[in-house]
Amino acid sequence: MASRLREPFGKAGLIVAIVALVAATVGGAYAANQGKRHHNKKSQAGLNAKQKGQVKTIAKSFQGTGPAGPQGPAGSNGSNGSDGAQGAKGDKGDPGVKGDTGEAGMCSEEDPECVLGEGATLTGIWSASGGASDAALASISFPVRVSPAPAALYPFEFEFAPGIPLGLKLKNGATAIYGPNPSPGTFPELEEDSEAYEEACPGSFEAPEAGTGLLCIYTGPSTGELDTPITLPANDEAANEFGIVLPFRTNANFSEQRGSWAVTG
């Protein structure tokens, strides 16, 4: 019904109709109240609660919503700022002070002699192998000359004193135990020689070390059995400025010995 009322009257007609309806309702209520005033002086003019509710219901049925307004135009994007000007190039710094000239290394133009410096250490590996009763020679060759020639020490252990490390001081046909007792005869003398050897050669096969003026020879993995150089006095020799050759004799069908070495000038 509301739609039928809106169409023929339009908005203006609709408003007039609502006003007329309210006036008629109010007028009827007023006339009724005037008649009642003669019987009840306390009666008041105006709409009662039921009539007010009817007016609100009728008004809401004619209430409409206007069309949405057109969308406004989009704002323009802000412009990007321009890059600042490049700063001026700084002044060139002053040249640094020239450092002192380092010492000339061995085998250089200033020091053409290839000699191991005092306190410097060289390291390397060696091996020997052979069949039954073969003479096996292990060669240790220094990459530079060691002058004066070092004393060569080879690890040795007495059968009656296992666990006490000793060193053989290799000489030409005169190999002896290294330490204060070249021919130890008592246990205390063995201990003194052992302490001297461990101080002179404190390294190992994996990390060879040597005291000043010494060539320390270390043994590593082995197969079979090789006699120590002390058992071949006719063939043993002292180290020279270029290295040493170690003589062995094999005691198995096949024997092999590997080792490392260190020499300190």
Residue frames relative to the residue before (quaternion, step in Angstrom):
aa qw qx qy qz dx dy dz
M 1.0000 0.0000 0.0000 0.0000 0.00 0.00 0.00
A 0.6227 0.5539 -0.3389 0.4366 3.55 1.02 -0.83
S 0.6639 0.5027 -0.3172 0.4539 3.56 0.96 -0.85
R 0.6419 0.5173 -0.3340 0.4570 3.58 1.02 -0.72
L 0.6496 0.5072 -0.3265 0.4628 3.55 1.07 -0.65
R 0.6510 0.5384 -0.3299 0.4213 3.59 1.00 -0.81
E 0.6750 0.5530 -0.3087 0.3785 3.54 0.86 -0.98
P 0.7499 0.3845 -0.2757 0.4625 3.68 0.65 -0.87
F 0.7458 0.4298 -0.2483 0.4443 3.62 0.94 -0.69
G 0.3166 -0.7281 0.5448 0.2699 3.57 0.97 -0.67
K 0.7425 -0.4165 0.2776 0.4452 3.55 -1.26 -0.04
A 0.6651 0.5068 -0.3129 0.4505 3.59 0.86 -0.90
G 0.6734 0.4921 -0.2990 0.4637 3.57 0.88 -0.94
L 0.6247 0.5513 -0.3353 0.4398 3.55 1.03 -0.78
I 0.6535 0.5132 -0.3135 0.4597 3.58 0.93 -0.87
V 0.6456 0.5227 -0.3120 0.4611 3.59 0.98 -0.92
A 0.6542 0.5227 -0.3150 0.4468 3.57 0.97 -0.88
I 0.6536 0.5105 -0.3184 0.4592 3.57 0.97 -0.85
V 0.6389 0.5257 -0.3192 0.4621 3.59 0.98 -0.88
A 0.6635 0.5026 -0.3086 0.4602 3.58 0.94 -0.92
L 0.6483 0.5266 -0.3218 0.4460 3.55 0.97 -0.85
V 0.6626 0.4961 -0.3063 0.4701 3.55 0.95 -0.91
A 0.6454 0.5246 -0.3238 0.4509 3.59 0.99 -0.86
A 0.6568 0.5112 -0.3203 0.4525 3.57 0.94 -0.85
T 0.6575 0.5086 -0.3101 0.4613 3.52 0.99 -0.84
V 0.6626 0.5022 -0.2936 0.4717 3.52 0.96 -0.94
G 0.6527 0.5274 -0.3159 0.4428 3.56 0.98 -0.90
G 0.6539 0.5051 -0.3177 0.4651 3.56 0.98 -0.85
A 0.6567 0.5079 -0.3124 0.4617 3.50 0.98 -0.82
Y 0.6371 0.5401 -0.3215 0.4462 3.54 1.07 -0.81
A 0.6539 0.5102 -0.3114 0.4638 3.57 0.98 -0.92
A 0.6508 0.5144 -0.3242 0.4547 3.52 0.97 -0.79
N 0.6564 0.5107 -0.3119 0.4594 3.51 1.00 -0.82
Q 0.6202 0.5457 -0.3465 0.4445 3.61 1.07 -0.73
G 0.6532 0.5033 -0.3244 0.4634 3.56 1.03 -0.74
K 0.6831 0.4948 -0.2915 0.4512 3.53 1.01 -0.71
R 0.5488 0.6529 -0.3974 0.3386 3.61 1.12 -0.51
H 0.6236 0.5370 -0.3510 0.4466 3.50 1.15 -0.60
H 0.7292 0.4085 -0.2478 0.4899 3.59 1.08 -0.51
N 0.8048 0.0962 -0.0404 0.5843 3.53 1.11 -0.57
K 0.2889 -0.8027 0.4985 0.1541 3.57 -0.23 1.24
K 0.6331 0.5598 -0.3391 0.4133 3.58 1.15 -0.48
S 0.4960 0.6578 -0.4478 0.3474 3.61 1.21 -0.23
Q 0.2550 -0.7657 0.5800 0.1106 3.57 -1.06 0.75
A 0.4857 -0.6496 0.5011 0.3016 3.61 -1.12 0.66
G 0.5471 0.6091 -0.4606 0.3429 3.60 -1.20 0.51
L 0.6466 -0.5110 0.4038 0.3972 3.58 -1.41 -0.06
N 0.3884 -0.6748 0.5651 0.2726 3.48 -1.14 0.63
A 0.7326 -0.4310 0.2827 0.4445 3.62 -1.27 0.12
K 0.6512 0.5207 -0.3267 0.4449 3.61 0.93 -0.80
Q 0.6683 0.5052 -0.2966 0.4584 3.55 0.98 -0.89
K 0.6203 0.5356 -0.3439 0.4584 3.60 1.03 -0.79
G 0.6543 0.5158 -0.3169 0.4532 3.58 0.97 -0.84
Q 0.6375 0.5263 -0.3287 0.4566 3.62 1.02 -0.77
V 0.6468 0.5234 -0.3224 0.4514 3.57 0.99 -0.88
K 0.6636 0.5022 -0.3129 0.4578 3.58 0.93 -0.89
T 0.6405 0.5283 -0.3268 0.4515 3.59 1.00 -0.83
I 0.6679 0.4928 -0.3052 0.4669 3.58 0.92 -0.90
A 0.6559 0.5222 -0.3204 0.4410 3.60 0.96 -0.86
K 0.6633 0.5094 -0.3122 0.4506 3.56 0.99 -0.84
S 0.6352 0.5505 -0.3417 0.4204 3.61 1.04 -0.72
F 0.7262 0.3964 -0.2390 0.5084 3.58 1.23 -0.47
Q 0.4700 0.6807 -0.4444 0.3439 3.55 1.30 0.04
G 0.0752 -0.8110 0.5800 0.0146 3.62 -0.87 0.86
T 0.3729 -0.7009 0.5611 0.2343 3.53 -1.33 0.25
G 0.4013 -0.7358 0.4901 0.2398 3.56 -0.71 0.99
P 0.5974 -0.5751 0.4096 0.3803 3.61 -1.15 0.48
A 0.5552 -0.6098 0.4520 0.3400 3.56 -1.16 0.66
G 0.5021 -0.6589 0.4706 0.3038 3.52 -1.07 0.73
P 0.6191 -0.5532 0.3903 0.3979 3.60 -1.17 0.42
Q 0.5498 -0.6204 0.4533 0.3277 3.57 -1.17 0.69
G 0.4583 -0.6951 0.4832 0.2709 3.52 -0.94 0.88
P 0.6104 -0.5671 0.3957 0.3863 3.60 -1.16 0.45
A 0.5341 -0.6307 0.4638 0.3192 3.58 -1.14 0.73
G 0.4817 -0.6694 0.4825 0.2951 3.54 -1.07 0.75
S 0.5323 -0.6357 0.4539 0.3263 3.58 -1.13 0.54
N 0.5351 -0.6196 0.4725 0.3264 3.57 -1.18 0.65
G 0.4901 -0.6510 0.4869 0.3144 3.55 -1.08 0.72
S 0.4785 -0.6730 0.4798 0.2964 3.57 -1.04 0.65
N 0.5054 -0.6428 0.4880 0.3052 3.60 -1.14 0.73
G 0.4848 -0.6701 0.4754 0.3000 3.54 -1.04 0.78
S 0.4910 -0.6639 0.4762 0.3024 3.57 -1.07 0.58
D 0.5758 -0.5902 0.4424 0.3528 3.59 -1.19 0.60
G 0.4994 -0.6561 0.4750 0.3074 3.49 -1.11 0.71
A 0.6079 -0.5657 0.4065 0.3810 3.55 -1.19 0.40
Q 0.5307 -0.6368 0.4602 0.3180 3.58 -1.08 0.77
G 0.4759 -0.6893 0.4714 0.2760 3.51 -0.98 0.92
A 0.6119 -0.5662 0.4076 0.3726 3.53 -1.24 0.40
K 0.5454 -0.6235 0.4558 0.3257 3.61 -1.08 0.71
G 0.4534 -0.7101 0.4725 0.2587 3.54 -0.90 0.97
D 0.6063 -0.5623 0.4166 0.3777 3.53 -1.26 0.37
K 0.5484 -0.6130 0.4634 0.3298 3.58 -1.15 0.63
G 0.4583 -0.7077 0.4698 0.2616 3.54 -0.87 0.95
D 0.5846 -0.5756 0.4356 0.3704 3.54 -1.25 0.41
P 0.5281 -0.6312 0.4513 0.3450 3.63 -1.02 0.67
G 0.5170 -0.6554 0.4615 0.3003 3.56 -1.10 0.77
V 0.6027 -0.5584 0.4281 0.3764 3.50 -1.31 0.37
K 0.4814 -0.6756 0.4791 0.2867 3.59 -0.90 0.90
G 0.4195 -0.7227 0.4963 0.2353 3.55 -0.89 0.97
D 0.6226 -0.5445 0.4101 0.3843 3.51 -1.30 0.35
T 0.5272 -0.6283 0.4727 0.3222 3.55 -1.13 0.65
G 0.4251 -0.7187 0.4935 0.2435 3.56 -0.84 0.98
E 0.6320 -0.5329 0.3974 0.3982 3.50 -1.30 0.33
A 0.5104 -0.6376 0.4831 0.3155 3.54 -1.10 0.69
G 0.3753 -0.7370 0.5199 0.2139 3.57 -0.85 0.96
M 0.6191 -0.5337 0.4024 0.4122 3.57 -1.23 0.35
C 0.7952 0.2488 -0.2468 0.4949 3.53 -1.20 0.65
S 0.5058 0.6275 -0.4389 0.3972 3.63 1.18 0.46
E 0.6975 -0.4514 0.3375 0.4425 3.56 -1.30 0.10
E 0.6812 0.4719 -0.2887 0.4795 3.58 1.04 -0.78
D 0.7822 0.1477 -0.0714 0.6010 3.60 1.14 -0.66
P 0.1022 -0.8645 0.4896 0.0505 3.60 0.40 1.20
E 0.5943 0.5634 -0.3874 0.4234 3.62 1.13 -0.34
C 0.2733 -0.7638 0.5668 0.1439 3.58 -0.79 1.06
V 0.2452 0.7618 -0.5445 0.2512 3.54 0.32 1.33
L 0.5098 -0.6532 0.4673 0.3084 3.57 -0.94 0.92
G 0.4438 -0.7154 0.4787 0.2492 3.57 -0.80 1.03
E 0.6213 -0.5518 0.4040 0.3824 3.53 -1.23 0.50
G 0.8095 0.2225 -0.1955 0.5070 3.57 -0.82 1.04
A 0.5682 0.5841 -0.3897 0.4291 3.62 1.25 -0.19
T 0.2301 -0.7902 0.5597 0.0964 3.58 -1.15 0.66
L 0.1697 -0.7436 0.6395 0.0965 3.54 -1.10 0.85
T 0.0880 -0.7887 0.6057 0.0577 3.60 -1.15 0.63
G 0.0826 0.7946 -0.5983 0.0618 3.57 -1.24 0.44
I 0.4236 -0.6761 0.5345 0.2789 3.57 -1.32 -0.17
W 0.1054 -0.7693 0.6259 0.0732 3.56 -1.30 0.34
S 0.0374 -0.7852 0.6171 0.0356 3.59 -1.30 0.31
A 0.0568 -0.7643 0.6414 0.0364 3.54 -1.31 0.48
S 0.0771 0.7956 -0.5962 0.0756 3.60 -1.02 0.76
G 0.1750 0.7838 -0.5852 0.1118 3.57 -1.26 0.41
G 0.5739 -0.5840 0.4522 0.3537 3.55 -1.34 0.16
A 0.7896 -0.3177 0.2256 0.4741 3.53 -1.36 -0.19
S 0.8668 0.0140 -0.0653 0.4942 3.57 -0.95 1.07
D 0.3886 0.7054 -0.5069 0.3074 3.59 1.11 0.52
A 0.3819 -0.6496 0.5920 0.2857 3.53 -1.30 0.39
A 0.0822 -0.8068 0.5851 -0.0024 3.57 -0.59 1.20
L 0.1571 -0.7947 0.5836 0.0563 3.55 -0.87 0.99
A 0.1589 -0.7623 0.6228 0.0763 3.56 -0.94 0.96
S 0.1866 -0.8058 0.5573 0.0725 3.57 -0.69 1.13
I 0.0885 -0.7526 0.6514 0.0373 3.55 -0.97 0.98
S 0.0166 -0.8172 0.5742 -0.0471 3.57 -0.51 1.21
F 0.3446 -0.7441 0.5355 0.2022 3.58 -0.73 1.06
P 0.4666 -0.6834 0.4742 0.3007 3.64 -0.94 0.77
V 0.7625 0.1276 -0.1122 0.6243 3.60 1.22 -0.39
R 0.6169 -0.5718 0.3887 0.3760 3.54 -1.19 0.43
V 0.1917 -0.7547 0.6185 0.1058 3.57 -1.06 0.84
S 0.1024 0.8117 -0.5583 0.1379 3.54 -0.34 1.28
P 0.4602 -0.2546 -0.8397 0.1350 1.44 -1.60 1.97
A 0.6857 -0.4837 0.3483 0.4177 3.53 -1.30 0.37
P 0.4138 -0.7253 0.4882 0.2539 3.64 -0.87 0.86
A 0.4732 -0.6072 0.5419 0.3373 3.55 -1.34 0.23
A 0.2930 -0.7795 0.5336 0.1477 3.59 -0.75 1.09
L 0.0948 -0.7887 0.6072 0.0163 3.57 -0.90 1.03
Y 0.1011 -0.7879 0.6072 0.0180 3.57 -0.86 1.06
P 0.5043 -0.6758 0.4340 0.3172 3.65 -0.87 0.88
F 0.0167 0.7959 -0.6010 0.0713 3.56 -0.99 0.92
E 0.0715 -0.7940 0.6034 0.0214 3.56 -1.16 0.68
F 0.3981 -0.7033 0.5387 0.2382 3.59 -0.84 1.02
E 0.5371 -0.6313 0.4496 0.3330 3.56 -1.07 0.72
F 0.7275 0.4255 -0.2509 0.4762 3.60 0.98 -0.77
A 0.7343 0.3133 -0.2213 0.5601 3.62 1.29 0.08
P 0.0191 0.8332 -0.5518 0.0305 3.63 0.61 1.10
G 0.7716 0.3530 -0.2703 0.4549 3.55 -1.13 0.71
I 0.6417 0.4758 -0.3395 0.4966 3.58 1.24 -0.06
P 0.2687 -0.7922 0.5215 0.1681 3.66 -0.34 1.16
L 0.0211 -0.7789 0.6263 -0.0264 3.54 -0.94 1.01
G 0.2803 -0.7570 0.5646 0.1722 3.54 -1.25 0.33
L 0.3177 -0.7124 0.5924 0.2015 3.54 -1.09 0.80
K 0.2349 -0.7433 0.6080 0.1506 3.54 -0.84 0.95
L 0.2638 -0.8137 0.5026 0.1255 3.54 -0.28 1.34
K 0.0428 0.7710 -0.6315 0.0701 3.52 -0.91 1.09
N 0.6260 -0.5293 0.4005 0.4095 3.56 -1.23 0.21
G 0.8465 -0.1192 0.0298 0.5180 3.56 -0.18 1.33
A 0.7354 0.3735 -0.2362 0.5137 3.63 1.15 0.18
T 0.1205 0.8231 -0.5422 0.1182 3.58 0.96 0.92
A 0.0325 0.7983 -0.5976 0.0670 3.60 -0.94 0.91
I 0.6279 -0.5166 0.4135 0.4096 3.56 -1.32 0.23
Y 0.4063 -0.7057 0.5269 0.2436 3.59 -0.97 0.90
G 0.5967 0.5574 -0.4332 0.3816 3.55 -1.00 0.83
P 0.7239 -0.4400 0.2946 0.4422 3.60 -1.24 -0.11
N 0.7472 0.3135 -0.1941 0.5529 3.60 1.24 -0.30
P 0.2262 -0.8174 0.5135 0.1305 3.65 0.10 1.25
S 0.7736 0.1575 -0.1033 0.6050 3.60 1.14 -0.55
P 0.0959 -0.8430 0.5263 0.0561 3.61 0.43 1.17
G 0.1439 -0.8094 0.5660 0.0607 3.56 -1.00 0.86
T 0.7451 0.3010 -0.1968 0.5617 3.58 1.27 -0.17
F 0.6530 -0.5256 0.3742 0.3966 3.53 -1.27 0.38
P 0.6385 0.5115 -0.3479 0.4579 3.67 0.88 -0.73
E 0.6397 0.5122 -0.3372 0.4633 3.60 1.01 -0.72
L 0.6169 0.5335 -0.3409 0.4675 3.60 1.07 -0.72
E 0.6544 0.5159 -0.3120 0.4563 3.59 0.95 -0.84
E 0.6333 0.5252 -0.3291 0.4634 3.58 1.02 -0.79
D 0.6702 0.4835 -0.2963 0.4788 3.58 0.94 -0.90
S 0.6331 0.5377 -0.3339 0.4456 3.62 1.02 -0.76
E 0.6559 0.5063 -0.3061 0.4688 3.59 0.95 -0.88
A 0.6453 0.5197 -0.3188 0.4603 3.59 1.00 -0.81
Y 0.6642 0.5021 -0.3059 0.4617 3.59 0.98 -0.85
E 0.6735 0.4931 -0.3056 0.4580 3.63 0.89 -0.87
E 0.6363 0.5009 -0.3336 0.4827 3.58 1.12 -0.53
A 0.6730 0.4918 -0.2948 0.4673 3.59 1.04 -0.78
C 0.7943 0.1368 -0.0468 0.5900 3.60 1.02 -0.84
P 0.0043 0.8619 -0.5063 0.0285 3.64 0.34 1.23
G 0.5598 0.6465 -0.3724 0.3605 3.61 1.26 -0.03
S 0.3488 -0.6960 0.5808 0.2380 3.52 -1.31 -0.51
F 0.7110 -0.4136 0.3237 0.4676 3.57 -1.31 0.02
E 0.7031 0.4611 -0.2712 0.4684 3.60 0.95 -0.86
A 0.7972 0.1180 -0.0408 0.5907 3.61 1.10 -0.65
P 0.0879 -0.8449 0.5260 0.0410 3.62 0.33 1.20
E 0.0001 0.7702 -0.6375 0.0210 3.56 -1.12 0.83
A 0.0717 -0.7946 0.6016 0.0391 3.56 -1.25 0.39
G 0.4722 -0.6535 0.5143 0.2923 3.54 -1.14 0.70
T 0.7048 -0.4642 0.3278 0.4247 3.56 -1.30 0.27
G 0.8382 0.1616 -0.1505 0.4987 3.55 -0.94 1.00
L 0.6480 0.5198 -0.3128 0.4605 3.62 1.24 0.27
L 0.2221 -0.6985 0.6613 0.1594 3.53 -1.34 0.56
C 0.0893 -0.8072 0.5831 0.0188 3.59 -0.38 1.23
I 0.1658 -0.7917 0.5864 0.0436 3.56 -0.73 1.18
Y 0.1134 -0.8071 0.5792 0.0169 3.58 -0.80 1.10
T 0.3098 -0.7417 0.5661 0.1829 3.58 -1.08 0.77
G 0.1703 -0.7840 0.5930 0.0688 3.53 -1.20 0.73
P 0.8301 -0.1193 0.1031 0.5348 3.61 -0.97 -0.84
S 0.0241 -0.8053 0.5923 -0.0127 3.60 -1.05 0.76
T 0.1745 -0.7360 0.6435 0.1172 3.53 -1.35 0.43
G 0.7891 0.1924 -0.1624 0.5603 3.58 -0.82 0.91
E 0.4689 -0.6578 0.5063 0.3018 3.55 -1.12 -0.69
L 0.0863 -0.7748 0.6253 0.0361 3.54 -1.05 0.89
D 0.4566 -0.6559 0.5254 0.2919 3.56 -1.07 0.80
T 0.4971 -0.6406 0.4917 0.3175 3.56 -1.12 0.66
P 0.6606 -0.5323 0.3447 0.4018 3.59 -1.17 0.47
I 0.5747 0.6111 -0.3927 0.3770 3.62 1.11 -0.47
T 0.6379 0.5352 -0.3317 0.4435 3.58 1.18 -0.47
L 0.7205 0.3545 -0.2315 0.5492 3.59 1.27 -0.12
P 0.0382 -0.8580 0.5116 0.0234 3.62 0.61 1.08
A 0.6276 0.5457 -0.3602 0.4225 3.58 1.07 -0.51
N 0.7560 0.3818 -0.1990 0.4930 3.59 1.19 -0.51
D 0.5463 0.6184 -0.4280 0.3687 3.60 1.14 -0.27
E 0.0827 -0.7951 0.6007 0.0124 3.53 -1.21 0.52
A 0.5063 -0.6222 0.5002 0.3262 3.52 -1.27 0.37
A 0.5681 -0.5722 0.4538 0.3793 3.55 -1.24 0.35
N 0.2138 -0.7464 0.6106 0.1559 3.56 -1.17 0.57
E 0.7552 -0.3998 0.2596 0.4498 3.60 -1.25 -0.13
F 0.7371 0.4183 -0.2280 0.4792 3.62 1.18 -0.37
G 0.7586 -0.3111 0.1978 0.5372 3.60 1.24 -0.19
I 0.3393 -0.7122 0.5713 0.2264 3.55 -1.22 -0.59
V 0.2441 -0.7222 0.6227 0.1761 3.56 -1.29 0.46
L 0.2105 -0.7909 0.5669 0.0943 3.59 -0.74 1.10
P 0.2403 -0.7861 0.5521 0.1401 3.62 -0.72 1.02
F 0.0187 -0.7828 0.6219 -0.0106 3.59 -0.99 0.92
R 0.1610 -0.7269 0.6478 0.1614 3.54 -1.36 0.26
T 0.3621 -0.7501 0.5161 0.1995 3.57 -0.81 1.04
N 0.2111 -0.7889 0.5697 0.0921 3.58 -1.11 0.77
A 0.6907 0.3872 -0.2849 0.5402 3.60 1.14 0.52
N 0.7041 -0.4381 0.3202 0.4581 3.55 -1.27 0.15
F 0.7726 -0.0658 0.0203 0.6311 3.54 1.12 -0.63
S 0.0063 -0.7921 0.6094 -0.0325 3.54 -0.87 0.98
E 0.0176 -0.7847 0.6193 -0.0201 3.52 -1.14 0.74
Q 0.0373 -0.7861 0.6170 0.0014 3.55 -1.01 0.83
R 0.1072 -0.7773 0.6179 0.0499 3.55 -0.96 0.93
G 0.0548 0.8119 -0.5789 0.0519 3.55 -1.13 0.55
S 0.3192 -0.7106 0.5863 0.2223 3.54 -1.38 -0.06
W 0.1534 -0.7941 0.5809 0.0912 3.58 -1.22 0.19
A 0.0771 -0.7610 0.6412 0.0619 3.53 -1.34 0.38
V 0.0444 -0.7842 0.6189 0.0095 3.55 -1.02 0.83
T 0.1359 -0.7995 0.5835 0.0428 3.58 -0.92 0.95
G 0.4163 -0.7373 0.4846 0.2194 3.54 -0.83 1.03
